[in-house]
């Protein structure tokens, strides 16, 4: 099989934030379930930095025997 034999089956997004510079430097993050939750945390002053992670799941185009 080759890379072209696969297609995207699902895509998920996760949002993470760190509350302080020290947390960012030490890799300490809080996970939230949605962009709305991230925006709420930003408005509440809880966020120093944040990241969005996109995960794509690929499956074979045709099941191989």
Protein Blocks (a to p, Z undefined) as FASTA:
>chain_A
ZZklpccfbdcddddddfbfklmmnopacddfbfklmmmmmmnopafbdcdddddddddf
bacZZ
